[in-house]
């Protein structure tokens, strides 16, 4: 039975020194007999990356004992505020081949849920997407993954281009995985699996983790302190939620200022209006001036939003890094492998399932 234990601990201890590279064969417990034992696995991080990794581990190893440790869990994390559109976003330094592989596996996962009775519970919606640009751009590397990708005609661009400043556009079909609902669905699957312990606790040193055969590090921006990864940085995202039930398609305007996109993402009960994409800005304050700017940018492409009721605003920090870190290493002086899975920028929901599959491949080498 899944247990949730609430603990609040904050202690300041020196960061560990890590030795790069995989363990030697002598350190790997990779025999068939050992793999059939009940492994003890600790997942650090309660966002979509951590919970998805835990779920795929339980699916692969039903007898495993899995402990999830996070200062915030599920709907308390950045994943909850995300609009949930499947599309690689705010992501740099990761090869397109890997993004496409992880993204396709994740998209296929969502499509499977969409065709199942779990779709409404998991917040999975199929939607049409329209994106406009103020200059000609190449097709995105992920264009071949989504159904019905095409270029917009001049008439279609004009429908949204009330300012007359856009010269190029694309359309495609994609999935919206609403973070608020999807995270609850993942948690419910973990509870059904059983033998999962969820601990709300702030970890500042790996020595606080306790006994574990393998550690899965999904701490996102927290890896900057916990694993001394100074390449991590926050990417400030500011969105509004409005009541506009007549808006049922994703529309996005790409301005020449990449830090101020205008995007509209319908969710189950609300519509997400965004936003900002400011690497290195970690101010989580929501100002009236910026809220109005976001609303005005979105209203410029869908004027009927002038009738929308603004319900809330939210600012979160996407975990930026020049390349997703998905690899294994050993903690110095221990036989405990750590599998890192973090640095997904604004693409956590877009890549989570596929990246968790890669975690499984690495995990098999250490069980």
MILUM-913015 format. One record per residue (C-alpha): x, y, z; residue in one letter. Coordinates in steps of 0.25 Angstrom, whole numbers, plus 5000, padded with zeros to 4 digits. Layout:
BEGIN
XYZa ...
END
This chain:
BEGIN
500050005000x 500550144996x 500950225008x 501050375009x 501950425020x 502050575022x 503450625027x 504150765027x 505650755028x 506650855024x 508050845028x 509350905022x 510450795019x 511550805009x 511250754995x 511750624991x 512850604981x 512450514969x 513250424961x 512850424946x 512550304938x 511850174940x 512250074951x 513249964948x 512649824945x 513049784960x 512149894965x 510949854956x 509949764962x 509449704949x 509249564951x 507949504948x 507749454962x 507949594968x 507049654957x 505949564962x 506149614976x 505249734981x 506149854978x 506049974987x 506050104979x 505950254983x 505450354973x 505850504977x 504850604971x 503250604972x 503050674958x 502550604945x 504050554943x 504150484956x 502750424957x 502850374943x 504150314945x 503550244958x 502350194951x 503150134939x 504050064950x 502850004957x 502349954943x 503649894940x 503949844954x 502549824961x 503249764974x 504249884975x 504149974987x 504150114982x 504250234991x 503950374985x 504550494992x 504250634989x 504050774996x 502850784987x 502050674981x 501150664968x 500250784967x 501150864976x 502250864966x 502550944953x 501850834945x 500450874951x 500551014945x 500950964931x 499950984920x 500250844916x 500450854901x 501250744895x 502350814887x 503850824890x 503950964897x 505051044904x 506050934901x 507450954897x 508750874895x 508050734894x 508150664880x 506950664872x 507050514870x 506950494885x 505850594887x 505050534876x 505250394881x 504850434895x 503750524890x 503150414881x 503050314892x 502350414901x 501350454890x 501050314887x 500850294902x 499850414903x 499150364890x 498950224897x 498250294909x 497450384899x 496850254893x 496550194907x 495450224918x 496550294926x 496650414916x 495750514924x 496350464938x 497750484932x 497450624926x 497850574912x 497250644900x 497450644885x 497550784879x 497850864866x 499050954867x 499351084859x 500651154860x 500951284853x 502351344851x 502851484847x 503951434838x 504151304830x 504651184838x 505051044836x 504050934840x 504350884854x 505150754856x 503950694862x 503050724850x 502950574846x 502450534859x 501150604860x 499950574851x 499550664840x 500750754840x 500550854829x 500851004825x 499751104827x 499151174815x 499151324813x 497751324817x 497951244829x 499051334834x 498151454832x 497051394841x 497951414853x 498951524848x 498151644851x 499351724852x 499851684838x 501251654843x 501251504841x 501851444828x 501851294831x 501051194839x 500951044842x 499850954847x 499750814853x 499050724862x 499550704876x 499250664891x 499050744903x 499350674916x 498850764926x 499850764937x 498850774949x 498050654945x 499250574939x 500050574951x 498850534959x 498650414950x 500150374951x 500050374966x 498750294965x 499550184957x 500650184967x 499650164978x 499050044971x 500449984969x 500749984984x 502049984992x 502250134989x 502650225000x 502450374997x 503250465006x 503150615006x 504450665010x 505550765006x 506850695003x 508150775004x 509150665004x 509150524998x 509450465012x 508050495016x 507450395006x 507650275014x 507750135009x 507550114994x 508050014984x 507950124973x 507650274973x 506850334962x 507150484962x 506050564956x 506250694964x 506150794953x 506650924957x 507050864970x 508150794964x 508950924964x 509050914979x 508950764982x 509850714972x 510650844970x 510250854955x 510551004953x 510050994938x 508650994943x 507851124942x 506351164943x 505551204931x 504451294936x 503051264931x 501851344934x 500451304930x 498951344933x 497751254934x 496451304928x 495051254927x 494851254912x 494051124908x 493951164894x 495451154891x 495751004888x 497051014879x 498451044882x 498951174875x 500351234877x 500951364871x 502551364870x 503051504871x 504451544868x 504651564883x 504651414888x 504551454902x 503151494900x 502351394893x 500851394892x 500151254893x 498751204896x 498651064901x 497251014905x 497150924917x 495950854923x 495250964931x 496151084927x 497051144916x 498551164918x 499051304913x 500551324912x 501551364914x 502951394917x 504251314914x 505451384921x 506651294923x 507351334936x 506251414942x 505751344954x 504851454960x 503551384963x 502751514965x 501451534956x 501351684953x 500051754948x 500851814937x 501351684932x 499951614933x 499351724925x 500451704914x 500151554913x 498651574912x 498851684902x 499751594893x 498851484893x 497651564891x 498351624879x 498251484872x 496951444878x 496151574880x 494951494886x 495851474899x 495451624902x 494151554908x 494951454916x 494951454931x 496351454937x 496451354948x 497851344953x 499351374949x 500551284952x 502051294951x 502951174951x 504351134947x 504651034937x 505950954939x 506851004928x 508150944924x 509050934912x 508650784909x 507750694917x 508550614927x 508150464926x 509350374930x 509850294942x 511050314951x 511450264965x 511550344978x 512950354982x 513350244993x 512050174991x 511450064983x 510150144980x 509850184966x 509150314963x 508350324950x 508150464946x 506950514939x 506850664939x 506950794931x 505750784922x 505450934921x 503950954917x 503850814912x 503650724924x 502250684920x 502650664906x 503850574909x 503550504922x 503050374918x 504250354908x 505250394917x 504750304928x 504950194918x 506350234917x 506450224932x 506050084931x 507150044922x 508150104931x 507450044943x 507649904937x 509149914937x 509149944952x 508149834958x 
END
